[in-house]
Amino acid sequence: MGFDAVSTISPAGDARAGEVLRLRREISRMQRRRSDLPLLPIDEALAPLLPDQGLQAGAAYTVSPSPSLVLALLSASSRRGLWCAVVGMPTLGVEAASAFGIELPRLILVPDPGDRWLAATSALAEVVPLIAVQPGGRVRDADVSRLSARLRDRGSTLLVTESEHFGAWPQSEGAIRLHDQQWEGIGEGWGLIEGSTATVTARTRHTPTGASVRVRLPGSHGAVEAIAEQAAAETITELTALPTLREGDASPPEYPLAVAG
């Protein structure tokens, strides 16, 4: 498995265990030593959400199950040259990752690990500084403790998406959530997706009251862009409509669709 392009591991059926072992061998070959970074960077627009303006190395965070939010939290570290990994998110698009400025040659995807999602995540934590995972089932307290110890030992940071079935991740440093996402560019049933705006909130052990920012995902240059309070208040929430069909037109004109996160 080469790392000159997006590295994708797609185990299925009985091959899952073998794929995880292969992943472990590749990780051993990479041989990353423990990270000495106290914080992993996040985009400047999101920095006010966290007390130290970055993600704590060796910690886990609960995040909304939004591809846009996951990619936004990965993008700054990726642009700084760090490896990132995504586990258990088969619908996350490579094109969308690129739109957020993520360096694809340093992105590892494990889209369908099945019940081996925890083993894959634990193996990746040996060498990958920032990992996003969508749990494939409930996890025992003992397994959470072992993974947390590995994260602390290796200095890796984990972003865990929450769900109705599994809730927030145990032993989280904090929760980062996306609200009120509004897509831009879609008209009356068809159009060009240009991006979205959303409110992102965060609460951590050190900031229980929380903080929030209004941002554009992604911005015009890939990075997340903050929206000034006045501009946010003046933003038209209704999506701009493209021209309607004239009488006698057989079908709407065709417009290319952009991949959205």
C-alpha positions as CSV (number, residue, x, y, z in Angstrom):
1,M,0.0,0.0,0.0
2,G,1.7,3.2,-1.1
3,F,1.4,6.6,0.6
4,D,2.0,8.7,-2.5
5,A,-1.7,9.1,-2.9
6,V,-4.7,8.9,-0.5
7,S,-4.2,5.7,1.5
8,T,-7.4,3.7,1.6
9,I,-8.0,0.5,3.5
10,S,-11.4,-1.1,2.7
11,P,-11.6,-4.4,4.6
12,A,-14.6,-6.6,4.1
13,G,-15.8,-9.9,5.6
14,D,-13.1,-12.3,6.8
15,A,-10.4,-10.1,5.3
16,R,-10.9,-7.4,7.9
17,A,-8.5,-8.9,10.4
18,G,-5.8,-9.3,7.7
19,E,-6.3,-5.7,6.6
20,V,-5.8,-4.5,10.1
21,L,-2.6,-6.5,10.4
22,R,-1.4,-5.0,7.1
23,L,-2.2,-1.6,8.5
24,R,-0.1,-2.3,11.5
25,R,2.9,-3.3,9.3
26,E,2.6,-0.1,7.3
27,I,2.4,1.9,10.5
28,S,5.5,0.1,11.9
29,R,7.3,1.1,8.7
30,M,6.4,4.7,9.2
31,Q,7.8,4.5,12.8
32,R,6.6,7.8,14.2
33,R,8.1,8.6,17.5
34,R,5.9,10.2,20.2
35,S,4.7,13.7,19.3
36,D,6.1,16.5,21.4
37,L,3.5,18.9,20.2
38,P,1.4,20.1,23.2
39,L,-1.4,21.3,20.8
40,L,-2.5,20.4,17.3
41,P,-3.4,23.5,15.2
42,I,-6.9,24.4,14.1
43,D,-8.0,27.1,11.6
44,E,-7.8,30.6,13.0
45,A,-11.5,31.0,12.7
46,L,-12.1,28.1,15.1
47,A,-9.3,28.9,17.5
48,P,-11.4,31.1,19.9
49,L,-13.5,28.0,20.6
50,L,-10.8,26.2,22.6
51,P,-9.0,27.6,25.7
52,D,-5.5,27.1,24.2
53,Q,-6.6,27.8,20.6
54,G,-5.8,24.2,19.5
55,L,-6.6,20.6,20.0
56,Q,-4.8,19.0,23.0
57,A,-2.4,16.3,22.0
58,G,-3.2,13.0,23.6
59,A,-6.9,13.9,24.1
60,A,-10.2,12.8,22.6
61,Y,-13.0,15.1,21.6
62,T,-16.7,14.4,20.8
63,V,-17.8,16.0,17.6
64,S,-21.0,16.3,15.5
65,P,-21.3,13.6,12.8
66,S,-20.8,16.3,10.1
67,P,-18.3,15.7,7.3
68,S,-17.9,19.5,7.0
69,L,-16.9,19.8,10.7
70,V,-14.6,16.7,10.6
71,L,-12.8,18.1,7.6
72,A,-12.6,21.6,9.1
73,L,-10.9,20.2,12.2
74,L,-8.4,18.1,10.2
75,S,-7.5,20.8,7.7
76,A,-5.1,23.0,9.6
77,S,-3.0,20.1,10.9
78,S,-2.8,18.6,7.4
79,R,-1.7,21.9,5.9
80,R,1.1,22.0,8.5
81,G,2.4,18.7,7.2
82,L,0.9,16.3,9.8
83,W,-0.7,12.9,8.9
84,C,-4.4,12.5,9.4
85,A,-6.7,9.5,9.3
86,V,-10.5,8.9,9.0
87,V,-12.0,5.6,10.2
88,G,-15.5,4.4,9.6
89,M,-16.8,7.2,7.3
90,P,-17.5,5.7,3.9
91,T,-19.3,8.7,2.6
92,L,-16.6,11.2,3.3
93,G,-15.4,12.4,-0.1
94,V,-11.8,12.9,-1.2
95,E,-12.8,15.9,-3.3
96,A,-14.4,17.5,-0.3
97,A,-11.3,16.9,1.7
98,S,-9.2,18.6,-0.9
99,A,-11.6,21.5,-1.0
100,F,-10.8,22.1,2.7
101,G,-7.1,22.2,1.9
102,I,-6.3,18.7,3.3
103,E,-3.1,17.2,1.8
104,L,-4.4,14.0,0.2
105,P,-0.9,12.3,0.2
106,R,-1.0,12.4,4.0
107,L,-4.5,11.3,4.5
108,I,-5.4,7.7,5.4
109,L,-8.9,6.5,4.9
110,V,-10.3,3.3,6.5
111,P,-13.9,3.6,5.2
112,D,-15.4,0.3,6.3
113,P,-13.6,-1.4,9.2
114,G,-16.7,-3.2,10.4
115,D,-16.3,-4.4,14.0
116,R,-12.6,-3.9,13.8
117,W,-13.0,-0.1,13.9
118,L,-11.5,0.1,17.4
119,A,-8.5,-2.1,16.5
120,A,-7.9,0.1,13.4
121,T,-8.1,3.3,15.4
122,S,-5.7,2.0,18.1
123,A,-3.2,0.9,15.4
124,L,-3.3,4.3,13.7
125,A,-2.8,6.1,17.0
126,E,0.7,4.6,17.1
127,V,1.8,7.0,14.3
128,V,-0.9,9.3,13.1
129,P,-1.2,12.6,15.1
130,L,-4.9,13.3,14.3
131,I,-7.6,10.7,13.8
132,A,-11.3,11.0,13.2
133,V,-13.5,8.0,13.8
134,Q,-17.2,7.1,13.6
135,P,-17.7,4.2,16.1
136,G,-19.2,1.1,14.7
137,G,-20.6,-0.1,18.0
138,R,-20.6,0.4,21.7
139,V,-17.2,0.2,23.4
140,R,-16.3,-1.2,26.8
141,D,-14.9,1.1,29.5
142,A,-11.8,-1.0,29.6
143,D,-11.2,-0.5,25.9
144,V,-11.8,3.2,26.2
145,S,-9.2,3.4,29.0
146,R,-6.6,1.4,26.9
147,L,-7.1,3.6,23.9
148,S,-6.9,6.8,26.0
149,A,-3.7,5.6,27.5
150,R,-2.3,5.0,24.0
151,L,-3.4,8.4,22.9
152,R,-1.6,10.0,25.8
153,D,1.5,7.9,25.3
154,R,1.8,8.6,21.6
155,G,0.5,12.2,21.7
156,S,-2.3,11.5,19.2
157,T,-5.6,13.3,19.2
158,L,-8.9,11.6,18.5
159,L,-12.1,13.1,17.1
160,V,-15.1,10.8,17.8
161,T,-18.4,11.5,16.1
162,E,-21.4,11.1,18.4
163,S,-24.7,9.5,17.4
164,E,-28.2,8.8,18.9
165,H,-27.1,5.2,19.7
166,F,-23.7,5.8,21.3
167,G,-23.9,9.4,22.5
168,A,-20.7,11.3,23.6
169,W,-17.4,9.5,23.8
170,P,-16.3,8.6,27.4
171,Q,-13.4,10.5,28.8
172,S,-13.7,13.3,26.2
173,E,-11.7,16.5,26.8
174,G,-14.7,18.4,25.3
175,A,-17.4,18.5,22.6
176,I,-17.3,20.4,19.4
177,R,-20.6,20.7,17.6
178,L,-22.0,22.2,14.4
179,H,-25.4,23.9,14.2
180,D,-27.6,25.7,11.8
181,Q,-25.8,24.8,8.6
182,Q,-27.1,26.6,5.6
183,W,-26.0,25.6,2.1
184,E,-25.2,28.2,-0.5
185,G,-25.9,28.1,-4.2
186,I,-28.8,25.7,-4.4
187,G,-31.8,27.2,-6.1
188,E,-35.2,25.8,-7.0
189,G,-34.2,22.1,-6.9
190,W,-31.0,22.5,-8.9
191,G,-27.9,24.6,-8.9
192,L,-24.2,24.8,-7.9
193,I,-23.2,24.1,-4.3
194,E,-20.8,26.8,-3.4
195,G,-20.3,26.1,0.3
196,S,-22.1,26.6,3.5
197,T,-22.2,28.7,6.7
198,A,-22.7,27.2,10.1
199,T,-22.4,27.9,13.8
200,V,-19.7,25.9,15.6
201,T,-19.8,25.6,19.4
202,A,-17.4,24.0,21.8
203,R,-17.4,23.1,25.5
204,T,-14.4,21.7,27.3
205,R,-13.5,20.7,30.8
206,H,-11.9,24.1,31.2
207,T,-14.7,26.1,29.5
208,P,-18.0,24.5,30.6
209,T,-20.0,27.5,29.5
210,G,-18.8,27.1,26.0
211,A,-18.1,29.4,23.1
212,S,-19.4,29.7,19.5
213,V,-18.4,31.2,16.2
214,R,-20.2,31.6,12.8
215,V,-18.0,30.3,10.0
216,R,-18.0,29.6,6.3
217,L,-17.1,25.9,5.4
218,P,-14.9,25.9,3.5
219,G,-13.7,29.4,2.8
220,S,-12.7,30.7,-0.6
221,H,-9.1,29.4,-0.1
222,G,-9.9,26.1,1.6
223,A,-9.4,27.3,5.2
224,V,-12.4,27.9,7.4
225,E,-13.4,31.6,7.4
226,A,-15.0,33.5,10.2
227,I,-18.1,35.6,9.6
228,A,-18.2,38.9,11.4
229,E,-21.1,39.3,13.7
230,Q,-22.6,42.2,11.7
231,A,-22.2,40.3,8.4
232,A,-23.7,37.2,10.0
233,A,-26.7,39.2,11.1
234,E,-27.2,40.5,7.6
235,T,-26.7,37.2,5.8
236,I,-29.8,36.3,3.8
237,T,-30.8,32.9,5.0
238,E,-32.8,32.0,1.9
239,L,-30.7,30.3,-0.8
240,T,-30.5,32.2,-4.0
241,A,-32.7,30.7,-6.7
242,L,-31.4,30.1,-10.2
243,P,-33.7,31.1,-13.1
244,T,-36.9,29.2,-13.3
245,L,-38.0,27.3,-16.4
246,R,-39.7,29.3,-19.1
247,E,-42.9,28.0,-20.5
248,G,-42.2,25.4,-23.1
249,D,-38.7,24.5,-21.8
250,A,-38.4,20.7,-21.7
251,S,-35.8,20.5,-18.9
252,P,-33.6,22.9,-16.8
253,P,-30.2,23.8,-18.0
254,E,-27.4,21.6,-16.7
255,Y,-25.0,23.0,-14.1
256,P,-22.0,21.0,-12.7
257,L,-22.4,19.9,-9.1
258,A,-19.5,20.6,-6.7
259,V,-18.7,18.0,-4.0
260,A,-19.9,19.1,-0.6
261,G,-18.5,17.9,2.7
